[in-house]
Every structure is written in C-alpha cells, then in structure tokens.
Amino acid sequence: MVIFAHPDEGEIYTGGITALYTKMGHQVKFMSLTNGDAGHYAMKPADLAKMRYQEAMESKQILSLGEYEVLSYHDKYLKNTKEVQDRVIKSIQDWDADVVFTYYPAAGGHTDNMTAGYIVRDAAPRLQMKKKPVFVYIRDFHTIHFSYIPDFAVAIDAVWPTKLAACAVQRSQVNDAIPYKMGILAEVRANPERQKKLVYDNTYPYSSVTNVNMPALTKWYGSDSSGIKYAEAFEIAEFGRQLTEPEMRALFPMLPPK
C-alpha cells in the first residue's frame, strides 16, 4: 500500500516501485487521504475533485493497481484525527498489507503531506493483524532536502515510461495548475512537446540518481549501479516491523538477488 495526501503523489514518488511490483504480479493499493479539491486557478472545488478522481482512475489502469482509494477530506484541511486514523487502519487491515509506504513526517512543507505521515505513524500501533506490515518512508518535495540516508533504492529504468505515463494523466496539475503558477500556461497548452517536458521535469527530481541515493543503489546493485539512470529511494520507518536482509529481498523482490 501507498498512503499519501493528494491524488497524483503516489505516482510521482512511488510510481516506479509500484510499476515494478505490479509487473511482477503483486497487488498494490493507493490511498489518497484528501480529494485534491484545491490549488486550481479556475475550477470549483467539487469539479476539481471529480477531475482528479478520474485522473486517479486512469493512473490506476496504467500502473495496474489493485485499488485506488480517494477519501473525501478537503485538500489543505487534513487533520490527524481518530476518524481518519480509523479509516487508514481499516484500509490497511482489509488490504492485508505487507508493506505500507507513507510520507516521512516533519515540520514545514505541505501540511497535508506531513499530516498524512503522522496519521499513518499514529494509527500503526492500533492495527489488529496477525503480522503487522513494514512501514516505509517516502521523501516528498520538502523532506527530500533534509539530510538522510536511504536504506534501499530501486532502479526504475525498466518502468520509467510507465511512471511518466501515470504522471502525465494528472492533467489538472501538469497541464493546468503547475504551468499556471509558473506563468507558462499558454505555452504548455499550445505545445504537446512542452507538456511532455513539464511532466518529465516534474517527475525527474524524485526519480534521479543522486549523491544521496547512490550509496543505497551500490549496496543493493553492486557494480551494476553505475548504469542506472532512474531510481527511487526509501527508508524503513522506525515504527512497525524491522527487517533482516533476506526479509528485505522477499518484500522488495525487484532488488537483485544476492
């Protein structure tokens, strides 16, 4: 499972590992804790929420997701309440998740994103499962700039086109809201190639090989890491189950065999 704050974020931050999981025959569920009904320069919230839900359903098909759940909480107003924790608990239990990805929570950035991380962290102790899942931290646009050491990174070169395609269907964002904020809306709308470039530019920063994730790639891929162009890096959360190396390879089977 991947739990985040707004439709399109699972795609941006975990679209690669998700595509690898589903390509290998595993079931993945996305859960957005808000409906994404804010942030557009012209659309009314209800209309925007409908559009973003449809975009999520398109992405579900592209990534071959088993389920894509979008809650009705309003964008920008997500709160860490027992009610939303209970919904997260039910979703994790019903899905019988082995692994749950969610945001690393910290001060600053988008409040909804950080709140989503706190919700999952605070809900985890109340899970009633025979085998509780492993929780994995995602670094978003804010927390990726903090100092950190990923526990593992996965090469996503083989599914990079799939990740880009899943991000590209978020048209309310990459064709509208983002270029509007950048002052290039007319240019993007008039030029399909410019649209593709904007999708790439909006996705690549969370899919690039960097000095931060290269040690994790080298650890798991050895000498083969030198040829990797695209990657996603993660940390095992301090709460939930902790893993041995064999367990890591079992739960993240896209990592190469030892």
MIDOSE-1310 file (N, C-alpha, C; in nm, 2 decimals, decimal comma, always signed):
residues 258
mvif	+0,08/-0,12/+0,00/+0,00/+0,00/+0,00/+0,09/+0,12/+0,00; +0,03/+0,23/-0,06/+0,10/+0,36/-0,06/-0,01/+0,46/-0,01; +0,02/+0,53/+0,10/-0,07/+0,62/+0,16/-0,01/+0,76/+0,15; -0,09/+0,85/+0,09/-0,04/+0,99/+0,07/-0,15/+1,09/+0,08
ahpd	-0,12/+1,21/+0,05/-0,22/+1,32/+0,08/-0,31/+1,36/-0,03; -0,26/+1,36/-0,16/-0,34/+1,41/-0,27/-0,32/+1,31/-0,39; -0,43/+1,30/-0,47/-0,42/+1,22/-0,59/-0,30/+1,28/-0,68; -0,22/+1,19/-0,73/-0,10/+1,22/-0,81/+0,03/+1,20/-0,74
egei	+0,03/+1,19/-0,60/+0,15/+1,18/-0,53/+0,21/+1,04/-0,52; +0,12/+0,94/-0,52/+0,17/+0,81/-0,53/+0,24/+0,78/-0,66; +0,19/+0,84/-0,76/+0,26/+0,83/-0,89/+0,39/+0,90/-0,90; +0,40/+1,02/-0,85/+0,53/+1,10/-0,85/+0,64/+1,03/-0,77
ytgg	+0,60/+0,99/-0,65/+0,70/+0,94/-0,55/+0,73/+0,79/-0,55; +0,62/+0,71/-0,59/+0,64/+0,57/-0,59/+0,59/+0,50/-0,72; +0,57/+0,58/-0,83/+0,53/+0,52/-0,95/+0,62/+0,41/-1,00; +0,75/+0,43/-0,98/+0,84/+0,33/-1,03/+0,84/+0,20/-0,96
ital	+0,85/+0,20/-0,83/+0,85/+0,08/-0,75/+0,71/+0,01/-0,76; +0,60/+0,09/-0,77/+0,47/+0,04/-0,79/+0,46/-0,04/-0,92; +0,51/+0,02/-1,03/+0,51/-0,05/-1,16/+0,59/-0,18/-1,16; +0,70/-0,18/-1,08/+0,78/-0,30/-1,07/+0,70/-0,41/-1,00
ytkm	+0,64/-0,37/-0,89/+0,56/-0,46/-0,81/+0,45/-0,53/-0,90; +0,37/-0,44/-0,96/+0,26/-0,50/-1,04/+0,31/-0,58/-1,16; +0,42/-0,54/-1,22/+0,48/-0,61/-1,33/+0,51/-0,75/-1,29; +0,55/-0,77/-1,16/+0,59/-0,90/-1,11/+0,47/-0,98/-1,05
ghqv	+0,35/-0,92/-1,07/+0,23/-0,99/-1,03/+0,18/-0,96/-0,89; +0,24/-0,86/-0,82/+0,19/-0,83/-0,69/+0,08/-0,72/-0,69; +0,00/-0,72/-0,59/-0,11/-0,63/-0,58/-0,07/-0,51/-0,50; -0,10/-0,39/-0,56/-0,07/-0,26/-0,49/-0,20/-0,18/-0,48
kfms	-0,21/-0,11/-0,37/-0,32/-0,02/-0,35/-0,27/+0,12/-0,32; -0,33/+0,22/-0,38/-0,30/+0,36/-0,35/-0,41/+0,41/-0,26; -0,38/+0,50/-0,17/-0,48/+0,56/-0,08/-0,45/+0,71/-0,07; -0,53/+0,79/-0,12/-0,52/+0,94/-0,11/-0,61/+0,99/+0,01
ltng	-0,55/+1,05/+0,10/-0,63/+1,09/+0,22/-0,72/+1,22/+0,20; -0,69/+1,29/+0,09/-0,78/+1,40/+0,05/-0,82/+1,39/-0,10; -0,92/+1,46/-0,14/-0,97/+1,45/-0,27/-0,90/+1,55/-0,37; -0,81/+1,63/-0,32/-0,73/+1,72/-0,41/-0,81/+1,83/-0,47
dagh	-0,91/+1,88/-0,39/-1,01/+1,98/-0,45/-0,96/+2,13/-0,43; -0,83/+2,15/-0,41/-0,78/+2,29/-0,40/-0,66/+2,30/-0,49; -0,62/+2,43/-0,52/-0,50/+2,46/-0,59/-0,51/+2,49/-0,74; -0,64/+2,48/-0,79/-0,66/+2,52/-0,93/-0,70/+2,66/-0,94
yamk	-0,65/+2,73/-1,05/-0,68/+2,87/-1,06/-0,82/+2,91/-1,11; -0,89/+2,81/-1,16/-1,02/+2,84/-1,21/-1,13/+2,74/-1,17; -1,10/+2,61/-1,16/-1,21/+2,52/-1,13/-1,26/+2,52/-0,99; -1,39/+2,50/-0,98/-1,46/+2,49/-0,85/-1,41/+2,37/-0,78
padl	-1,40/+2,37/-0,65/-1,35/+2,25/-0,57/-1,42/+2,12/-0,61; -1,55/+2,12/-0,62/-1,62/+2,00/-0,65/-1,59/+1,94/-0,78; -1,58/+2,03/-0,88/-1,54/+1,99/-1,02/-1,40/+1,94/-1,02; -1,31/+2,01/-0,95/-1,17/+1,97/-0,95/-1,16/+1,83/-0,88
akmr	-1,23/+1,81/-0,78/-1,22/+1,68/-0,71/-1,27/+1,57/-0,81; -1,37/+1,59/-0,88/-1,42/+1,49/-0,98/-1,31/+1,47/-1,09; -1,25/+1,57/-1,13/-1,15/+1,56/-1,24/-1,03/+1,48/-1,18; -0,99/+1,51/-1,06/-0,87/+1,44/-1,01/-0,90/+1,29/-0,98
yqea	-1,03/+1,27/-0,94/-1,06/+1,13/-0,92/-1,06/+1,05/-1,06; -1,10/+1,11/-1,16/-1,09/+1,05/-1,29/-0,95/+1,03/-1,34; -0,87/+1,12/-1,31/-0,72/+1,11/-1,34/-0,66/+0,99/-1,26; -0,70/+0,98/-1,13/-0,66/+0,87/-1,05/-0,70/+0,74/-1,11
mesk	-0,82/+0,73/-1,16/-0,86/+0,60/-1,22/-0,79/+0,57/-1,35; -0,75/+0,67/-1,42/-0,66/+0,65/-1,54/-0,53/+0,60/-1,50; -0,47/+0,66/-1,40/-0,34/+0,62/-1,34/-0,35/+0,47/-1,29; -0,46/+0,44/-1,23/-0,48/+0,30/-1,18/-0,47/+0,20/-1,29
qils	-0,52/+0,23/-1,40/-0,51/+0,14/-1,52/-0,36/+0,13/-1,57; -0,30/+0,25/-1,58/-0,16/+0,25/-1,63/-0,07/+0,17/-1,54; -0,08/+0,19/-1,41/+0,01/+0,12/-1,31/-0,04/-0,02/-1,27; -0,16/-0,06/-1,33/-0,22/-0,19/-1,29/-0,24/-0,21/-1,14
lgey	-0,29/-0,10/-1,08/-0,32/-0,11/-0,94/-0,44/-0,20/-0,91; -0,43/-0,26/-0,79/-0,55/-0,34/-0,75/-0,66/-0,25/-0,70; -0,62/-0,13/-0,64/-0,73/-0,04/-0,59/-0,66/+0,10/-0,58; -0,75/+0,20/-0,60/-0,70/+0,34/-0,58/-0,82/+0,41/-0,50
evls	-0,80/+0,42/-0,37/-0,90/+0,48/-0,28/-0,87/+0,63/-0,26; -0,97/+0,71/-0,28/-0,96/+0,85/-0,26/-1,06/+0,90/-0,16; -1,02/+0,94/-0,04/-1,11/+0,99/+0,06/-1,16/+1,12/+0,03; -1,27/+1,16/+0,10/-1,34/+1,29/+0,07/-1,29/+1,41/+0,15
yhdk	-1,19/+1,39/+0,23/-1,14/+1,51/+0,31/-1,09/+1,61/+0,21; -1,11/+1,74/+0,25/-1,07/+1,85/+0,16/-0,92/+1,88/+0,16; -0,87/+1,91/+0,05/-0,73/+1,95/+0,03/-0,70/+2,07/+0,11; -0,59/+2,07/+0,18/-0,54/+2,18/+0,27/-0,60/+2,17/+0,41
ylkn	-0,69/+2,08/+0,43/-0,76/+2,08/+0,57/-0,75/+1,94/+0,63; -0,65/+1,86/+0,59/-0,64/+1,73/+0,65/-0,59/+1,74/+0,80; -0,66/+1,67/+0,89/-0,63/+1,67/+1,03/-0,60/+1,53/+1,08; -0,51/+1,52/+1,17/-0,47/+1,39/+1,23/-0,57/+1,36/+1,34
tkev	-0,69/+1,30/+1,30/-0,80/+1,27/+1,39/-0,81/+1,12/+1,41; -0,88/+1,08/+1,51/-0,91/+0,94/+1,53/-0,99/+0,88/+1,41; -1,08/+0,97/+1,36/-1,17/+0,93/+1,25/-1,08/+0,89/+1,13; -0,99/+0,97/+1,09/-0,91/+0,94/+0,97/-0,81/+0,83/+1,00
qdrv	-0,76/+0,82/+1,12/-0,68/+0,71/+1,16/-0,75/+0,58/+1,15; -0,88/+0,58/+1,19/-0,96/+0,46/+1,18/-0,98/+0,41/+1,04; -1,00/+0,51/+0,95/-1,02/+0,47/+0,81/-0,89/+0,42/+0,75; -0,78/+0,47/+0,79/-0,65/+0,42/+0,75/-0,63/+0,27/+0,80
iksi	-0,66/+0,25/+0,93/-0,64/+0,12/+0,99/-0,73/+0,02/+0,92; -0,85/+0,06/+0,89/-0,94/-0,04/+0,82/-0,89/-0,07/+0,68; -0,84/+0,03/+0,61/-0,79/+0,01/+0,48/-0,67/-0,08/+0,48; -0,58/-0,06/+0,57/-0,46/-0,15/+0,58/-0,50/-0,29/+0,61
qdwd	-0,59/-0,30/+0,71/-0,63/-0,44/+0,75/-0,71/-0,51/+0,64; -0,80/-0,44/+0,57/-0,88/-0,50/+0,47/-0,79/-0,54/+0,35; -0,68/-0,47/+0,32/-0,59/-0,50/+0,22/-0,49/-0,60/+0,26; -0,48/-0,62/+0,39/-0,38/-0,72/+0,45/-0,24/-0,68/+0,40
advv	-0,21/-0,56/+0,41/-0,08/-0,51/+0,35/+0,04/-0,57/+0,42; +0,14/-0,60/+0,34/+0,27/-0,65/+0,39/+0,36/-0,53/+0,41; +0,35/-0,43/+0,32/+0,43/-0,31/+0,32/+0,34/-0,19/+0,30; +0,37/-0,08/+0,38/+0,29/+0,04/+0,37/+0,39/+0,16/+0,35
ftyy	+0,39/+0,22/+0,24/+0,47/+0,34/+0,21/+0,39/+0,46/+0,25; +0,46/+0,56/+0,32/+0,39/+0,68/+0,35/+0,50/+0,79/+0,37; +0,45/+0,92/+0,39/+0,55/+1,03/+0,40/+0,63/+1,03/+0,53; +0,75/+1,07/+0,52/+0,83/+1,10/+0,64/+0,78/+1,23/+0,69
paag	+0,72/+1,23/+0,82/+0,66/+1,35/+0,87/+0,76/+1,44/+0,93; +0,74/+1,57/+0,91/+0,83/+1,67/+0,96/+0,76/+1,81/+0,96; +0,82/+1,91/+1,02/+0,76/+2,04/+1,02/+0,79/+2,10/+0,88; +0,70/+2,19/+0,84/+0,71/+2,26/+0,71/+0,66/+2,19/+0,59
ghtd	+0,68/+2,25/+0,47/+0,63/+2,18/+0,35/+0,48/+2,19/+0,34; +0,42/+2,10/+0,27/+0,27/+2,10/+0,26/+0,22/+2,03/+0,39; +0,13/+2,10/+0,46/+0,08/+2,05/+0,58/+0,01/+1,92/+0,57; -0,07/+1,90/+0,46/-0,14/+1,77/+0,43/-0,04/+1,66/+0,42
nmta	+0,07/+1,68/+0,35/+0,16/+1,57/+0,33/+0,22/+1,52/+0,47; +0,26/+1,62/+0,55/+0,32/+1,58/+0,67/+0,22/+1,52/+0,77; +0,09/+1,57/+0,76/-0,01/+1,52/+0,84/-0,04/+1,37/+0,80; -0,04/+1,34/+0,67/-0,06/+1,21/+0,63/+0,05/+1,11/+0,69
gyiv	+0,17/+1,16/+0,70/+0,27/+1,08/+0,76/+0,24/+1,05/+0,91; +0,20/+1,16/+0,98/+0,17/+1,15/+1,12/+0,05/+1,06/+1,14; -0,05/+1,07/+1,05/-0,17/+0,98/+1,07/-0,13/+0,84/+1,06; -0,05/+0,80/+0,96/-0,01/+0,66/+0,95/+0,07/+0,61/+1,07
rdaa	+0,16/+0,70/+1,11/+0,25/+0,66/+1,22/+0,17/+0,64/+1,35; +0,07/+0,73/+1,37/-0,01/+0,72/+1,50/-0,11/+0,61/+1,49; -0,15/+0,57/+1,37/-0,25/+0,47/+1,36/-0,19/+0,33/+1,37; -0,06/+0,32/+1,33/+0,00/+0,19/+1,32/-0,01/+0,10/+1,45
prlq	+0,01/+0,16/+1,57/+0,00/+0,07/+1,69/-0,13/+0,01/+1,71; -0,24/+0,06/+1,65/-0,37/+0,01/+1,68/-0,41/-0,09/+1,57; -0,33/-0,13/+1,48/-0,36/-0,23/+1,38/-0,38/-0,36/+1,45; -0,48/-0,43/+1,41/-0,51/-0,57/+1,46/-0,49/-0,67/+1,34
mkkk	-0,36/-0,71/+1,33/-0,32/-0,80/+1,22/-0,23/-0,91/+1,28; -0,24/-1,03/+1,22/-0,15/-1,14/+1,27/+0,00/-1,10/+1,25; +0,02/-1,03/+1,13/+0,16/-0,99/+1,10/+0,15/-0,85/+1,06; +0,20/-0,75/+1,14/+0,19/-0,61/+1,11/+0,28/-0,58/+0,99
pvfv	+0,24/-0,48/+0,91/+0,33/-0,45/+0,79/+0,46/-0,38/+0,83; +0,54/-0,38/+0,73/+0,66/-0,29/+0,74/+0,62/-0,16/+0,68; +0,66/-0,05/+0,75/+0,63/+0,08/+0,71/+0,76/+0,15/+0,65; +0,74/+0,21/+0,54/+0,85/+0,27/+0,46/+0,82/+0,41/+0,43
yird	+0,93/+0,49/+0,46/+0,92/+0,64/+0,44/+0,94/+0,68/+0,30; +0,86/+0,77/+0,25/+0,87/+0,84/+0,12/+0,92/+0,98/+0,16; +1,02/+1,03/+0,08/+1,06/+1,17/+0,09/+0,99/+1,25/-0,01; +0,91/+1,35/+0,03/+0,84/+1,44/-0,06/+0,92/+1,56/-0,10
fhti	+0,86/+1,65/-0,17/+0,94/+1,77/-0,23/+1,00/+1,85/-0,12; +0,95/+1,84/+0,01/+1,00/+1,92/+0,12/+1,11/+1,84/+0,19; +1,08/+1,72/+0,23/+1,17/+1,64/+0,32/+1,28/+1,58/+0,24; +1,27/+1,58/+0,11/+1,39/+1,52/+0,03/+1,51/+1,61/+0,04
hfsy	+1,49/+1,73/+0,08/+1,60/+1,83/+0,10/+1,67/+1,81/+0,24; +1,61/+1,73/+0,33/+1,67/+1,71/+0,46/+1,79/+1,61/+0,44; +1,88/+1,61/+0,54/+1,98/+1,52/+0,54/+1,93/+1,38/+0,58; +1,95/+1,28/+0,50/+1,91/+1,14/+0,53/+1,99/+1,04/+0,46
ipdf	+1,97/+0,92/+0,50/+2,04/+0,80/+0,44/+1,94/+0,70/+0,40; +1,91/+0,68/+0,28/+1,81/+0,57/+0,24/+1,86/+0,43/+0,28; +1,77/+0,35/+0,32/+1,80/+0,21/+0,35/+1,81/+0,13/+0,22; +1,73/+0,16/+0,12/+1,74/+0,09/-0,01/+1,69/+0,18/-0,12
avai	+1,74/+0,15/-0,24/+1,69/+0,22/-0,36/+1,67/+0,12/-0,47; +1,57/+0,15/-0,55/+1,54/+0,05/-0,66/+1,56/+0,12/-0,79; +1,62/+0,05/-0,89/+1,63/+0,10/-1,02/+1,50/+0,09/-1,09; +1,45/+0,20/-1,15/+1,32/+0,20/-1,22/+1,33/+0,23/-1,37
davw	+1,45/+0,21/-1,43/+1,47/+0,24/-1,57/+1,37/+0,16/-1,65; +1,35/+0,03/-1,62/+1,26/-0,06/-1,70/+1,12/-0,01/-1,70; +1,08/+0,07/-1,60/+0,94/+0,11/-1,59/+0,93/+0,26/-1,60; +1,04/+0,33/-1,63/+1,03/+0,48/-1,64/+0,92/+0,53/-1,73
ptkl	+0,90/+0,47/-1,85/+0,79/+0,52/-1,93/+0,66/+0,50/-1,87; +0,64/+0,40/-1,79/+0,51/+0,37/-1,72/+0,49/+0,48/-1,62; +0,59/+0,51/-1,54/+0,58/+0,61/-1,44/+0,55/+0,75/-1,50; +0,61/+0,78/-1,61/+0,59/+0,91/-1,67/+0,44/+0,91/-1,72
aaca	+0,40/+0,80/-1,78/+0,26/+0,80/-1,83/+0,16/+0,82/-1,72; +0,18/+0,76/-1,60/+0,09/+0,77/-1,49/+0,09/+0,92/-1,44; +0,21/+0,98/-1,44/+0,21/+1,12/-1,40/+0,15/+1,21/-1,51; +0,16/+1,18/-1,63/+0,11/+1,26/-1,74/-0,04/+1,27/-1,74
vqrs	-0,11/+1,17/-1,69/-0,26/+1,18/-1,69/-0,31/+1,27/-1,58; -0,23/+1,32/-1,50/-0,27/+1,42/-1,39/-0,28/+1,56/-1,46; -0,37/+1,57/-1,56/-0,38/+1,69/-1,64/-0,41/+1,81/-1,56; -0,50/+1,80/-1,46/-0,53/+1,92/-1,38/-0,41/+1,98/-1,32
qvnd	-0,30/+1,90/-1,30/-0,18/+1,95/-1,24/-0,08/+1,99/-1,35; -0,04/+1,89/-1,43/+0,07/+1,92/-1,52/+0,03/+2,00/-1,64; -0,09/+2,01/-1,68/-0,14/+2,09/-1,79/-0,20/+2,22/-1,75; -0,24/+2,23/-1,62/-0,31/+2,34/-1,57/-0,25/+2,41/-1,46
aipy	-0,26/+2,36/-1,34/-0,22/+2,42/-1,21/-0,07/+2,46/-1,21; +0,01/+2,36/-1,24/+0,16/+2,39/-1,23/+0,20/+2,49/-1,34; +0,17/+2,47/-1,47/+0,21/+2,58/-1,56/+0,15/+2,71/-1,53; +0,03/+2,72/-1,48/-0,03/+2,85/-1,44/+0,06/+2,92/-1,34
kmgi	+0,10/+2,84/-1,23/+0,18/+2,90/-1,13/+0,32/+2,95/-1,18; +0,36/+2,88/-1,29/+0,49/+2,91/-1,35/+0,48/+3,02/-1,45; +0,36/+3,06/-1,48/+0,34/+3,17/-1,58/+0,36/+3,12/-1,72; +0,35/+2,99/-1,75/+0,37/+2,94/-1,89/+0,25/+2,86/-1,93
laev	+0,13/+2,89/-1,89/+0,01/+2,81/-1,92/-0,02/+2,81/-2,07; -0,02/+2,92/-2,13/-0,05/+2,93/-2,27/+0,05/+2,85/-2,36; +0,18/+2,86/-2,32/+0,29/+2,79/-2,39/+0,27/+2,64/-2,38; +0,24/+2,59/-2,26/+0,22/+2,45/-2,24/+0,10/+2,40/-2,31
ranp	-0,01/+2,47/-2,30/-0,13/+2,43/-2,37/-0,12/+2,42/-2,52; -0,03/+2,50/-2,58/-0,02/+2,51/-2,72/+0,08/+2,41/-2,78; +0,16/+2,35/-2,69/+0,27/+2,27/-2,74/+0,28/+2,13/-2,67; +0,23/+2,03/-2,73/+0,24/+1,89/-2,67/+0,38/+1,85/-2,62
erqk	+0,48/+1,89/-2,70/+0,62/+1,86/-2,66/+0,65/+1,93/-2,53; +0,60/+2,05/-2,51/+0,63/+2,13/-2,39/+0,55/+2,06/-2,27; +0,44/+2,01/-2,30/+0,36/+1,93/-2,20/+0,44/+1,81/-2,15; +0,50/+1,74/-2,24/+0,58/+1,62/-2,21/+0,70/+1,66/-2,13
klvy	+0,76/+1,77/-2,16/+0,88/+1,82/-2,09/+0,85/+1,86/-1,95; +0,73/+1,92/-1,93/+0,69/+1,96/-1,80/+0,66/+1,84/-1,71; +0,60/+1,73/-1,77/+0,58/+1,61/-1,69/+0,71/+1,55/-1,65; +0,81/+1,55/-1,74/+0,94/+1,49/-1,71/+1,00/+1,58/-1,60
dnty	+1,00/+1,71/-1,62/+1,07/+1,80/-1,52/+1,00/+1,79/-1,38; +0,87/+1,76/-1,38/+0,80/+1,75/-1,25/+0,82/+1,62/-1,18; +0,87/+1,52/-1,26/+0,88/+1,38/-1,21/+1,03/+1,34/-1,18; +1,12/+1,39/-1,27/+1,26/+1,35/-1,26/+1,32/+1,38/-1,12
pyss	+1,30/+1,49/-1,06/+1,37/+1,52/-0,93/+1,35/+1,41/-0,83; +1,24/+1,33/-0,84/+1,21/+1,23/-0,74/+1,24/+1,09/-0,80; +1,31/+1,09/-0,91/+1,35/+0,96/-0,98/+1,49/+0,96/-1,03; +1,57/+1,06/-0,98/+1,70/+1,07/-1,03/+1,81/+1,00/-0,94
vtnv	+1,92/+0,97/-1,00/+2,03/+0,91/-0,92/+2,11/+1,03/-0,87; +2,13/+1,03/-0,74/+2,19/+1,14/-0,67/+2,30/+1,09/-0,58; +2,38/+1,19/-0,52/+2,48/+1,15/-0,42/+2,42/+1,09/-0,30; +2,29/+1,12/-0,27/+2,22/+1,07/-0,16/+2,18/+0,92/-0,18
nmpa	+2,12/+0,89/-0,29/+2,07/+0,75/-0,31/+2,17/+0,66/-0,38; +2,28/+0,72/-0,43/+2,38/+0,63/-0,50/+2,44/+0,52/-0,40; +2,47/+0,56/-0,28/+2,53/+0,45/-0,19/+2,43/+0,34/-0,17; +2,30/+0,37/-0,16/+2,20/+0,26/-0,14/+2,19/+0,18/-0,27
ltkw	+2,20/+0,24/-0,39/+2,20/+0,17/-0,51/+2,32/+0,07/-0,52; +2,44/+0,13/-0,48/+2,56/+0,05/-0,48/+2,55/-0,07/-0,39; +2,49/-0,05/-0,27/+2,47/-0,15/-0,17/+2,39/-0,27/-0,23; +2,29/-0,24/-0,30/+2,19/-0,35/-0,34/+2,22/-0,40/-0,48
ygsd	+2,28/-0,31/-0,57/+2,31/-0,35/-0,71/+2,45/-0,37/-0,74; +2,54/-0,34/-0,65/+2,68/-0,36/-0,67/+2,73/-0,28/-0,79; +2,82/-0,34/-0,88/+2,88/-0,27/-0,99/+2,77/-0,24/-1,10; +2,66/-0,30/-1,09/+2,55/-0,27/-1,19/+2,49/-0,14/-1,17
ssgi	+2,51/-0,08/-1,05/+2,45/+0,05/-1,02/+2,50/+0,16/-1,11; +2,62/+0,15/-1,17/+2,68/+0,25/-1,25/+2,60/+0,28/-1,37; +2,52/+0,19/-1,42/+2,44/+0,21/-1,54/+2,30/+0,25/-1,51; +2,26/+0,27/-1,39/+2,12/+0,31/-1,35/+2,10/+0,46/-1,38
kyae	+1,99/+0,49/-1,45/+1,96/+0,63/-1,48/+1,85/+0,69/-1,39; +1,75/+0,60/-1,35/+1,64/+0,64/-1,28/+1,62/+0,55/-1,15; +1,59/+0,61/-1,04/+1,58/+0,53/-0,92/+1,48/+0,60/-0,82; +1,43/+0,52/-0,73/+1,35/+0,57/-0,61/+1,41/+0,51/-0,49
afei	+1,43/+0,60/-0,39/+1,50/+0,56/-0,26/+1,40/+0,57/-0,14; +1,42/+0,49/-0,05/+1,33/+0,48/+0,07/+1,40/+0,44/+0,20; +1,33/+0,47/+0,31/+1,38/+0,43/+0,44/+1,28/+0,34/+0,51; +1,33/+0,25/+0,59/+1,24/+0,17/+0,67/+1,21/+0,25/+0,79
aefg	+1,08/+0,27/+0,82/+1,04/+0,36/+0,93/+1,08/+0,30/+1,07; +1,09/+0,38/+1,16/+1,14/+0,33/+1,30/+1,02/+0,26/+1,37; +0,90/+0,28/+1,33/+0,79/+0,21/+1,38/+0,75/+0,09/+1,29; +0,68/-0,01/+1,35/+0,65/-0,12/+1,26/+0,76/-0,22/+1,26
rqlt	+0,74/-0,32/+1,18/+0,84/-0,43/+1,17/+0,97/-0,39/+1,11; +1,08/-0,44/+1,17/+1,21/-0,42/+1,12/+1,26/-0,55/+1,05; +1,35/-0,53/+0,95/+1,37/-0,64/+0,86/+1,52/-0,68/+0,86; +1,54/-0,81/+0,84/+1,67/-0,87/+0,81/+1,69/-0,85/+0,66
epem	+1,81/-0,88/+0,61/+1,84/-0,86/+0,47/+1,76/-0,96/+0,38; +1,75/-1,09/+0,42/+1,66/-1,18/+0,35/+1,52/-1,13/+0,34; +1,47/-1,08/+0,45/+1,33/-1,03/+0,45/+1,32/-0,91/+0,36; +1,42/-0,82/+0,35/+1,42/-0,71/+0,26/+1,40/-0,76/+0,12
ralf	+1,48/-0,86/+0,08/+1,47/-0,91/-0,06/+1,34/-0,98/-0,09; +1,28/-1,04/+0,02/+1,14/-1,10/+0,00/+1,04/-1,00/-0,02; +1,04/-0,89/+0,05/+0,93/-0,79/+0,05/+0,96/-0,69/-0,06; +1,08/-0,67/-0,11/+1,11/-0,58/-0,22/+1,18/-0,67/-0,33
pmlp	+1,11/-0,75/-0,39/+1,16/-0,86/-0,48/+1,22/-0,80/-0,61; +1,20/-0,67/-0,63/+1,27/-0,61/-0,75/+1,42/-0,58/-0,73; +1,46/-0,59/-0,60/+1,60/-0,58/-0,57/+1,67/-0,71/-0,63; +1,79/-0,69/-0,68/+1,86/-0,81/-0,75/+1,90/-0,91/-0,64
pk	+1,90/-1,04/-0,69/+1,94/-1,14/-0,59/+2,09/-1,12/-0,55; +2,12/-1,17/-0,43/+2,25/-1,15/-0,37/+2,35/-1,23/-0,45
